Amino acid sequence: MKRIAFGSASVLLWLAAEVSSAQAVPSCAAGKTGKPASITAKEAWELASQRAHAWQADAIPFDFTTTSLGPLDSEGKSKDWDVKFSSARANAVNMISVSEGQMHCYAVKGAGGRVLKFVDQITFESKKLYETAQKAGGDKVGTGVKIMAGLEQGTNGRPQWILNYQNAQGKEVLSVIIDAQTGKVANVFPGK
């Protein structure tokens, strides 16, 4: 079975091409969020979705991840979240970064990725997601791992959280796929 990776290489290459070929334009006032440096997925989601809908009323999400600068901790918090929305009306993508208590938003022309469906039914309780992934094998991978969390639309038509565990050398040692609506483990892939 093929492992599904959030923040896929194709999306990253697409964004790199878009940013280099199009002018990135600030799409919100940058500045402090009023939140601590590390926040939960729910807090990051609320901040980003408010800004995205202020940018374009038809903004729809297609990518939501932590970054390597802010892996998920045992409290379900990260200091670095990236959220991407697209707008058909504006033919643009809004890339929102919530990082260490600061927010930055940039829009570029172009279409977005695979739209996240059933957003109103998705769990953003990242501490529970962390605990679920730990029970699914994360507690056995040893110390010193970084956990990257990402939300994407699965190929099965359901949104899914993917928690990737990486060791100190950056090698993926475990991936836990969680149904984003039910919060239950959908699949577990050991590292290669």
C-alpha positions as CSV (number, residue, x, y, z in Angstrom):
1,M,0.0,0.0,0.0
2,K,1.4,3.4,-0.9
3,R,1.9,5.9,1.9
4,I,0.2,9.2,1.5
5,A,2.3,12.3,2.4
6,F,0.8,15.6,3.3
7,G,2.4,18.7,1.8
8,S,3.2,16.5,-1.2
9,A,6.1,17.3,-3.4
10,S,3.8,18.3,-6.2
11,V,2.0,20.9,-4.1
12,L,5.4,22.2,-2.9
13,L,6.7,22.4,-6.4
14,W,3.5,24.1,-7.6
15,L,3.7,26.7,-4.8
16,A,7.4,27.3,-5.5
17,A,6.6,27.8,-9.2
18,E,3.7,30.1,-8.4
19,V,5.7,32.2,-6.0
20,S,8.6,32.6,-8.5
21,S,6.4,33.3,-11.5
22,A,3.8,35.4,-9.8
23,Q,4.0,38.3,-7.5
24,A,3.1,37.4,-3.9
25,V,0.9,40.1,-2.5
26,P,0.2,40.6,1.2
27,S,-3.4,39.5,1.8
28,C,-3.8,40.5,5.5
29,A,-2.2,42.8,8.0
30,A,0.9,41.0,9.3
31,G,1.5,41.2,13.0
32,K,0.9,39.6,16.4
33,T,-1.9,37.2,16.9
34,G,-2.5,37.8,20.6
35,K,-1.8,34.1,21.2
36,P,1.3,32.4,22.7
37,A,4.2,31.2,20.5
38,S,2.9,27.6,20.5
39,I,-0.8,27.0,19.7
40,T,-3.2,24.1,18.9
41,A,-4.5,23.3,15.5
42,K,-7.9,24.7,16.6
43,E,-6.4,28.1,17.5
44,A,-4.4,28.2,14.3
45,W,-7.4,27.2,12.3
46,E,-9.6,29.9,13.8
47,L,-7.0,32.6,13.2
48,A,-6.3,31.6,9.6
49,S,-9.9,31.0,8.5
50,Q,-11.0,34.4,9.8
51,R,-8.2,36.1,7.8
52,A,-8.9,33.9,4.7
53,H,-12.6,34.8,4.7
54,A,-11.9,38.5,5.2
55,W,-9.6,38.2,2.1
56,Q,-12.2,36.4,-0.1
57,A,-15.7,35.3,1.0
58,D,-15.4,32.2,-1.2
59,A,-12.1,31.1,0.4
60,I,-11.9,27.3,0.7
61,P,-9.1,25.4,2.5
62,F,-6.9,22.8,0.8
63,D,-3.9,22.4,3.1
64,F,-3.1,22.7,6.8
65,T,0.2,21.6,8.3
66,T,2.8,22.1,10.9
67,T,6.3,22.7,9.6
68,S,9.7,21.3,10.4
69,L,10.3,24.5,12.4
70,G,7.4,23.7,14.7
71,P,6.7,20.0,15.1
72,L,3.7,19.0,17.1
73,D,4.4,18.6,20.9
74,S,2.7,16.4,23.5
75,E,0.1,19.1,24.2
76,G,-0.9,19.1,20.5
77,K,0.7,22.5,20.0
78,S,3.0,23.8,17.3
79,K,4.8,27.1,17.0
80,D,4.6,27.1,13.2
81,W,1.4,26.3,11.2
82,D,0.8,26.8,7.5
83,V,-2.7,27.1,6.1
84,K,-3.6,27.5,2.4
85,F,-6.9,28.6,1.0
86,S,-8.0,29.2,-2.6
87,S,-10.6,31.5,-4.1
88,A,-12.2,30.6,-7.5
89,R,-13.5,34.2,-7.8
90,A,-10.1,35.7,-7.3
91,N,-8.3,32.9,-9.1
92,A,-5.7,33.0,-6.3
93,V,-4.3,31.1,-3.4
94,N,-3.8,32.6,0.1
95,M,-0.9,31.2,2.0
96,I,-1.2,31.9,5.7
97,S,1.6,31.4,8.2
98,V,0.9,31.4,12.0
99,S,4.4,31.3,13.5
100,E,5.5,32.1,17.0
101,G,2.7,34.4,17.8
102,Q,2.9,36.2,14.4
103,M,0.7,36.0,11.3
104,H,1.6,36.6,7.7
105,C,-0.6,36.1,4.7
106,Y,0.4,36.2,1.0
107,A,-1.8,35.7,-2.1
108,V,-0.6,34.5,-5.5
109,K,-2.6,34.0,-8.7
110,G,-3.6,30.4,-9.5
111,A,-5.8,27.6,-8.5
112,G,-5.4,25.7,-5.2
113,G,-5.0,22.0,-4.4
114,R,-7.5,19.3,-3.5
115,V,-10.2,21.1,-1.5
116,L,-10.9,20.0,2.1
117,K,-14.5,18.9,2.3
118,F,-16.7,18.6,5.4
119,V,-14.6,21.3,7.2
120,D,-17.4,21.9,9.7
121,Q,-17.2,18.3,10.7
122,I,-13.4,18.1,11.1
123,T,-11.8,17.7,14.5
124,F,-9.1,20.3,15.2
125,E,-8.4,19.0,18.7
126,S,-4.7,18.4,18.1
127,K,-4.0,17.1,21.6
128,K,-6.5,14.3,21.1
129,L,-5.0,13.6,17.6
130,Y,-1.5,13.4,19.2
131,E,-2.8,11.0,21.9
132,T,-4.5,8.9,19.3
133,A,-1.3,8.7,17.2
134,Q,0.7,7.8,20.3
135,K,-1.7,4.9,21.1
136,A,-1.4,3.7,17.5
137,G,2.4,3.2,17.8
138,G,3.9,6.6,18.3
139,D,4.7,5.8,21.9
140,K,7.0,3.0,20.7
141,V,9.2,4.9,18.3
142,G,11.6,6.2,20.9
143,T,12.7,9.5,22.1
144,G,13.9,12.5,20.1
145,V,11.3,12.2,17.3
146,K,9.6,15.1,15.7
147,I,6.0,14.9,14.7
148,M,4.7,16.7,11.7
149,A,0.9,17.0,11.4
150,G,-1.0,17.7,8.3
151,L,-4.6,17.8,7.2
152,E,-5.6,17.0,3.7
153,Q,-8.4,15.7,1.6
154,G,-7.9,11.9,1.3
155,T,-8.4,10.1,-2.0
156,N,-11.3,8.3,-0.4
157,G,-13.3,11.5,-0.3
158,R,-12.8,12.1,3.5
159,P,-10.5,14.6,5.2
160,Q,-7.6,13.0,7.0
161,W,-4.9,14.0,9.5
162,I,-1.5,12.5,8.9
163,L,1.0,12.5,11.8
164,N,4.5,11.7,10.5
165,Y,7.1,10.8,13.1
166,Q,10.7,11.6,12.1
167,N,13.9,10.6,14.0
168,A,16.8,12.9,14.7
169,Q,18.3,12.1,11.2
170,G,15.0,13.2,9.6
171,K,14.0,9.7,8.6
172,E,10.3,8.9,8.8
173,V,9.8,6.1,11.3
174,L,6.0,6.1,11.5
175,S,2.9,7.6,9.9
176,V,-0.5,7.5,11.5
177,I,-3.5,8.4,9.4
178,I,-6.5,9.6,11.3
179,D,-10.0,10.1,9.9
180,A,-10.5,13.9,10.5
181,Q,-14.2,13.5,11.1
182,T,-14.3,10.6,13.5
183,G,-10.8,11.1,15.1
184,K,-10.2,7.3,14.7
185,V,-7.1,5.7,13.2
186,A,-7.6,4.8,9.6
187,N,-4.1,3.4,8.9
188,V,-0.7,3.1,10.3
189,F,2.5,2.8,8.2
190,P,5.8,1.9,9.8
191,G,8.9,3.7,8.4
192,K,11.0,2.2,5.7
